[in-house]
Amino acid sequence: MYYIVTALAGEAIPIINAFKLKKDISYTKFDLFKNENIKLILSGTGKVKSAIATTYMIVKDPPRPEDHIINLGICGSGIEEYKIGQIFLSHKIEDYATGKTYYPEMMIKHNLPEEKIITFDKPVKRKEFDEVPMCLVDMEASGFYEAASAYFHSHRIHILKILSDHLKGEKLTGTFVQSLIEKNISSLKTIFNQTSKTPVPDANVLSDKDYLLFDSISNDLKLSTTQRFQVLDMLKSYKIRNGGELEFIKKYIKEKK
């Protein structure tokens, strides 16, 4: 199953049409459309709404270990070399207001450009900044990611953004937004295809020896409970991708002693 969160109707309509999604009236708080393999929820604009809609969709229909969740939508950028309509996969999310940073685990093979994204609480205009953000900017990614990460492994959370403007205060019509998404449906299908090949994390992917190493480094760094879960998730992802022993942790512990 693919869970998809979009902020705007213009972002959702091309996906609804392309995959023949039907409205599920049992979802009363937000509009949700689905078929056998996809659930799409329309959150509204802003990170808080995105987080609430994401949580609502997940709690009402909890994911299986093999499921993925995607935040798909438009974004701006101060990098004028990036072309309008270009699609990106975000490998780093920053929240401008809180300073929090998130790192999705990039396990899928793809040919999309990767770029950092900063989430703001209001629309961004370059004239309001001494230094224009030289990355992607939006209003949902950080809220979406924080909510999704409570239920999904980080390598099953994906943020796909399509460039709509260069932060010059452009007015974007619904028709224009739809056209941007329509042109990138093939990229979305490619992501579906590639993520379907992602191995499902096995609860036993780490050996007893690995867990001892994990405990040693967690205690050494005085990690919080949340940080321990994040590191454990990354170690499992590392072993799925690379196999073998966690040599880099052994080296770190040896150097610290």
C-alpha positions in Angstrom: 0.0 0.0 0.0 1.1 3.5 -0.8 -0.1 6.3 1.5 0.1 9.7 -0.2 -0.4 13.1 1.4 -1.0 16.2 -0.7 -1.8 19.7 0.5 -3.7 21.1 -2.5 -6.6 19.8 -4.7 -4.5 20.7 -7.7 -1.8 18.3 -6.5 -4.3 15.5 -5.8 -6.5 15.6 -8.9 -3.9 14.3 -11.4 -3.1 11.4 -9.1 -6.8 10.6 -8.5 -7.4 10.5 -12.3 -4.2 8.6 -13.2 -4.8 5.8 -10.7 -8.6 5.9 -10.7 -9.0 6.6 -7.0 -12.4 6.7 -5.5 -13.5 8.8 -2.5 -13.9 7.0 0.8 -16.7 8.6 2.7 -15.8 6.8 5.9 -13.1 9.4 6.3 -15.0 12.4 7.7 -12.2 14.7 8.9 -10.3 15.0 5.5 -11.0 14.0 1.9 -9.5 10.6 1.2 -9.4 8.8 -2.1 -8.2 5.2 -2.7 -7.9 2.1 -4.7 -6.5 -1.3 -3.8 -2.9 -0.1 -3.7 -3.1 3.6 -2.9 -4.6 5.9 -0.3 -4.4 9.6 -0.9 -5.4 12.2 1.7 -5.9 16.0 1.1 -4.4 17.7 4.1 -4.7 21.4 3.3 -1.8 23.9 3.5 0.8 24.0 6.3 2.9 21.6 8.4 0.3 21.3 11.2 -2.5 20.3 8.9 -0.1 17.9 7.1 0.9 16.3 10.3 -2.7 15.9 11.5 -4.0 14.5 8.2 -1.0 12.1 8.0 -1.7 10.8 11.5 -5.4 10.6 10.9 -4.9 8.4 7.8 -2.4 6.1 9.4 -4.3 5.6 12.7 -7.5 4.8 10.8 -5.8 2.3 8.7 -2.4 1.3 10.2 0.4 0.4 7.7 2.0 -3.0 7.2 5.8 -3.4 7.3 6.0 -3.4 3.5 4.0 -0.2 3.0 5.3 3.3 2.0 4.2 6.8 2.6 4.8 9.8 0.2 4.4 13.5 0.5 3.9 14.8 -3.0 3.5 18.5 -3.8 4.8 21.7 -5.3 7.7 23.7 -3.9 9.7 26.8 -4.5 13.4 27.4 -4.8 15.9 30.2 -4.8 18.0 28.3 -7.3 17.0 29.7 -10.7 18.9 27.0 -12.6 16.3 24.6 -11.5 13.5 24.4 -14.1 9.8 24.8 -13.3 8.2 21.4 -13.4 11.4 19.6 -12.3 10.8 16.9 -9.7 13.1 16.2 -6.7 13.4 13.6 -4.0 14.4 15.3 -0.7 17.1 13.7 1.3 17.1 16.3 4.1 14.3 18.2 5.7 14.7 21.3 7.9 12.0 23.1 9.8 12.8 26.8 9.7 10.8 27.7 12.8 12.1 25.0 15.1 15.5 24.2 13.7 14.7 20.5 13.6 16.4 18.4 10.9 15.2 15.1 9.5 17.0 12.6 7.3 15.0 10.1 5.2 16.9 7.0 4.6 17.6 6.8 0.8 17.5 3.1 0.0 15.8 3.0 -3.3 17.5 3.2 -6.7 16.3 6.2 -8.7 17.5 8.7 -11.2 15.8 11.8 -9.7 17.8 14.7 -8.4 18.0 14.9 -4.6 17.8 18.2 -2.8 17.4 19.5 0.7 14.0 21.1 1.6 13.2 23.7 4.2 9.7 24.0 5.6 8.4 27.5 6.4 5.2 28.5 8.3 4.2 31.0 5.5 4.8 31.5 1.8 8.4 32.4 1.0 9.4 35.4 -1.1 13.0 36.1 -1.9 12.7 39.8 -1.3 12.1 39.0 2.4 15.5 37.4 2.8 19.0 38.8 2.8 20.1 35.3 1.7 17.7 33.5 -0.5 17.2 29.8 0.4 19.4 27.9 -2.1 17.4 24.7 -1.8 13.7 23.7 -2.0 11.1 25.4 0.2 7.6 24.3 1.1 5.1 24.5 4.0 4.4 20.8 4.7 7.4 18.5 4.6 8.6 18.7 8.2 5.2 18.2 9.7 4.5 15.3 7.4 7.8 13.7 8.1 7.6 14.0 11.9 4.1 12.4 11.9 5.0 9.7 9.4 8.2 8.7 11.2 6.1 7.6 14.2 4.7 4.8 12.2 7.0 4.1 9.2 10.7 3.2 9.0 12.6 6.2 7.6 13.5 4.4 4.4 9.8 4.0 3.7 9.1 7.8 3.9 9.5 9.7 0.7 9.2 13.4 -0.1 8.6 14.2 -3.8 8.5 17.9 -4.7 7.9 19.5 -8.0 9.2 23.0 -8.6 6.5 25.6 -9.2 8.3 28.9 -8.7 11.5 30.8 -7.9 10.2 32.7 -4.8 9.3 35.8 -6.7 5.7 36.0 -5.5 4.2 34.2 -8.5 0.5 33.5 -8.3 -0.2 29.8 -9.0 -3.5 28.7 -10.4 -5.0 25.3 -9.7 -4.8 24.5 -13.4 -1.1 25.3 -13.4 -0.4 23.1 -10.4 -2.4 20.3 -12.0 -0.3 20.5 -15.1 3.0 20.2 -13.1 1.8 17.1 -11.4 0.4 15.5 -14.6 3.8 15.9 -16.3 5.4 13.9 -13.4 3.0 11.0 -13.0 5.6 8.8 -14.8 8.2 9.7 -12.1 5.7 8.8 -9.4 5.0 5.4 -11.1 8.8 4.8 -11.2 9.0 5.5 -7.5 6.2 3.0 -6.9 8.1 0.4 -9.0 11.4 1.0 -7.2 10.0 1.1 -3.7 8.2 -2.1 -4.2 11.7 -3.8 -4.4 12.7 -2.4 -1.0 13.3 -5.3 1.4 11.0 -5.5 4.4 13.1 -5.0 7.6 13.3 -8.2 9.6 13.0 -7.9 13.3 16.0 -10.3 13.4 18.1 -8.5 10.9 20.5 -7.5 13.7 22.4 -10.3 15.6 22.9 -10.4 19.3 26.4 -9.2 18.7 25.0 -6.2 16.8 22.7 -5.3 19.6 25.5 -5.3 22.1 27.4 -2.9 19.9 24.3 -0.8 19.6 23.9 -0.7 23.4 27.6 0.3 23.8 27.4 3.2 21.4 24.0 4.4 22.7 25.3 4.4 26.3 28.5 6.1 25.2 26.7 8.9 23.4 23.9 9.1 26.1 21.2 8.8 23.4 17.6 9.6 24.3 15.0 6.9 23.8 13.9 8.6 20.5 17.5 8.8 19.3 18.1 5.1 20.1 15.1 4.1 18.0 16.3 6.3 15.1 19.8 4.8 15.3 18.5 1.3 15.5 16.4 2.0 12.4 19.4 3.2 10.5 21.5 0.2 11.5 18.9 -2.2 10.3 18.7 -0.3 7.0 22.5 -0.3 6.7 22.6 -4.1 7.2 19.8 -4.6 4.6 21.7 -2.6 2.1 25.2 -3.8 2.8 25.1 -6.9 4.9 28.1 -8.0 6.8 29.2 -6.8 10.2 28.8 -3.3 11.7 32.5 -2.6 11.4 32.2 1.2 11.6 30.6 0.9 15.1 33.4 -1.5 16.3 36.0 1.0 15.2 34.2 3.9 16.9 33.9 2.1 20.2 37.6 1.0 20.0 38.7 4.6 19.5 36.6 5.9 22.4 38.1 3.4 24.9 
